[in-house]
Amino acid sequence: MDYRFDPELAAVVPLLAEVDLTDLAAARAAQAAELAVATATVDTRGVEVREVLVPGRAPGDPKVPLRVYRPEGRRGPLPAVYGVHGGGFVLGSPDVDHEWNVRLARELPAVVAVVDYRLAPEHPYPAPLDDVCAGLRWLGEHAGALGVDPGRIALWGDSAGAGLAAGAALLLRDLGGRLPRHLHLHSPALDDRLATGSARVFTDTPVWNRRNARLSWEAYLGPGVRGGARVPAYAAPARARRLAGLPPTFVAVMEFDPLRDEALAFAEGLRAAGVPTEARLYPGTFHGCAAVTHSGVARRIQADALAALRAGLAA
């Protein structure tokens, strides 16, 4: 079908490689090659970047890799952003958002910690969520050593990573753990049922479409589970019956995205539950379009995200 894309975005759509999750090995190899080139050109001057391994969520769990970015020459305590990358639960690494994380560290300024969680289908739910929770716990427990203010931590996620971030926030709330100061959800994947209007209609949109959404949920939840009655809200936060008590939240929504309507419904549910929430819909956009960094709309999306994080982490 025809979509009213922003003109700058429409010009690049024919150049975008199709994301095909039916051949996961090929998709991972293609992404890794692309990211190797992209990350090599990122200017990290003024930002210290290091890799750490932290304990898993439970005894016997494998250690969880984190990448930590810290602005050089900044004395603490600084705010922190804990990032969860996207990739449909089956793709990605901290390299996906490397340039963005450097920018966050430099411009907020903040310590940025990004989790390299295990991927489905080799590691289905709850393994990725456990890794996300383990890294967030480590960040809070080591705030002093990292020069971080433990009361000023934001939880940020993109796409499937935003779904994991929302699930982690729900789990922390229910376990009585310390919640982040701010929850930031960019194009979140929240609903395995794929029953919203946008999920039904947007079958041929760039980067992400209904087929990929279905395949990603089937990988994350396991065969035959998606859409059934046994899917917990920690895995698919759109199923949560109670949203009260979550942190103030910012939700970025793309117009021509299969995930659009579930994101808007989640934001409305948060508001109804008394959670301070801002949802911003970007006309003419598609899933992942913020990567088209030369476009005006991508610059607006990133500027809005920086402003929301800055406000959410304000002392």
Rosetta blueprint (number, residue, H / E / L):
1 M L
2 D L
3 Y L
4 R L
5 F L
6 D L
7 P H
8 E H
9 L H
10 A H
11 A L
12 V L
13 V H
14 P H
15 L H
16 L L
17 A L
18 E L
19 V L
20 D L
21 L L
22 T L
23 D L
24 L H
25 A H
26 A H
27 A H
28 R H
29 A H
30 A H
31 Q H
32 A H
33 A H
34 E H
35 L H
36 A H
37 V H
38 A H
39 T H
40 A H
41 T L
42 V L
43 D L
44 T L
45 R L
46 G L
47 V E
48 E E
49 V E
50 R E
51 E E
52 V E
53 L E
54 V E
55 P L
56 G L
57 R L
58 A L
59 P L
60 G L
61 D L
62 P L
63 K L
64 V E
65 P E
66 L E
67 R E
68 V E
69 Y E
70 R E
71 P E
72 E L
73 G L
74 R L
75 R L
76 G L
77 P L
78 L E
79 P E
80 A E
81 V E
82 Y E
83 G E
84 V E
85 H L
86 G L
87 G L
88 G L
89 F L
90 V L
91 L L
92 G L
93 S L
94 P H
95 D H
96 V H
97 D H
98 H H
99 E H
100 W H
101 N H
102 V H
103 R H
104 L H
105 A H
106 R H
107 E H
108 L L
109 P L
110 A L
111 V E
112 V E
113 A E
114 V E
115 V E
116 D L
117 Y L
118 R L
119 L L
120 A L
121 P L
122 E L
123 H L
124 P L
125 Y L
126 P L
127 A H
128 P H
129 L H
130 D H
131 D H
132 V H
133 C H
134 A H
135 G H
136 L H
137 R H
138 W H
139 L H
140 G H
141 E H
142 H L
143 A H
144 G H
145 A H
146 L H
147 G L
148 V E
149 D E
150 P E
151 G E
152 R E
153 I E
154 A E
155 L E
156 W E
157 G E
158 D E
159 S L
160 A H
161 G H
162 A H
163 G H
164 L H
165 A H
166 A H
167 G H
168 A H
169 A H
170 L H
171 L H
172 L H
173 R H
174 D H
175 L H
176 G L
177 G L
178 R L
179 L L
180 P L
181 R L
182 H E
183 L E
184 H E
185 L E
186 H E
187 S L
188 P L
189 A L
190 L L
191 D L
192 D L
193 R L
194 L L
195 A L
196 T L
197 G H
198 S H
199 A H
200 R H
201 V H
202 F L
203 T L
204 D L
205 T L
206 P L
207 V L
208 W L
209 N L
210 R H
211 R H
212 N H
213 A H
214 R H
215 L H
216 S H
217 W H
218 E H
219 A H
220 Y H
221 L H
222 G L
223 P L
224 G L
225 V L
226 R L
227 G L
228 G L
229 A L
230 R L
231 V L
232 P L
233 A L
234 Y L
235 A L
236 A L
237 P H
238 A H
239 R H
240 A L
241 R L
242 R L
243 L L
244 A L
245 G L
246 L L
247 P L
248 P L
249 T E
250 F E
251 V E
252 A E
253 V E
254 M E
255 E E
256 F E
257 D L
258 P L
259 L L
260 R H
261 D H
262 E H
263 A H
264 L H
265 A H
266 F H
267 A H
268 E H
269 G H
270 L H
271 R H
272 A H
273 A L
274 G L
275 V L
276 P L
277 T E
278 E E
279 A E
280 R E
281 L E
282 Y E
283 P E
284 G E
285 T E
286 F E
287 H L
288 G L
289 C H
290 A H
291 A H
292 V L
293 T L
294 H L
295 S L
296 G H
297 V H
298 A H
299 R H
300 R H
301 I H
302 Q H
303 A H
304 D H
305 A H
306 L H
307 A H
308 A H
309 L H
310 R H
311 A H
312 G H
313 L L
314 A L
315 A L
